[in-house]
């Protein structure tokens, strides 16, 4: 029954802003799905050598969209209204 919403506001040095929202259920189960999808992509497509953040290793939009069948939704709003 557990649900989550992650909201991230980002502001660049030039003042441009964006808001990202990810929603889903079952944090632990989602973590497992993310790990399996990352491993699948590494085997199928590889990645640049070295230590990378997931958003560097994989196309972020494609990766997040692949999680939709597991109850994950996401959106990015540019610009958002800053407080």
Number of C-alpha atoms within 10 A of each C-alpha: 4 8 10 12 13 10 13 11 14 14 13 8 7 6 8 11 16 17 17 15 14 15 14 18 15 14 12 10 10 16 11 11 14 18 11 12 15 17 13 12 15 14 10 9 10 13 13 10 7 7 8 11 8 12 11 11 18 19 10 12 12 9 16 17 12 14 17 12 8 14 12 18 16 17 12 15 12 10 12 15 10 10 3
